[in-house]
Amino acid sequence: MDTVAERRQEARVILGELARSIDRRLAVEVREIQGNEERLIVKLTHGKLHTQTEVATDAVLETREDAVARTELRLRLKRAADTMLFRPMPDHRMSVKPIPVPPPGGQGMRGGQGGMRGGPQGFRGRR
């Protein structure tokens, strides 16, 4: 059986490979949680942006033999990276202003604006 230090080192290597498969500029830092040997904190950095997620050591080491587990862990890391890199779309429903309701009885102005020459027509209309 592997020692705890060997398991952590192998988990670091696997997480580094997965992060590079997502984006080669994505930096990975793996830290242990104090008092908890079976969980790791994965800190992802891209330029000035940072995010972190927590993963189980056993889940990382399981990816050695299981391709499905490797894909699931890669997608977890990719989701964290995408959340860091891409801001959510704004909620356009909040920025839509209601269309003003015209006053009862029509346009509100007699004759409207415009005409052949571009000026107000008044009561006479066009000749």
Summary of the structure (lengths in Angstrom):
residues: 127
radius of gyration: 30.9
end to end distance: 101.6
largest distance: 101.6
contacts: 271
relative contact order: 0.12
helix: 39%
strand: 20%
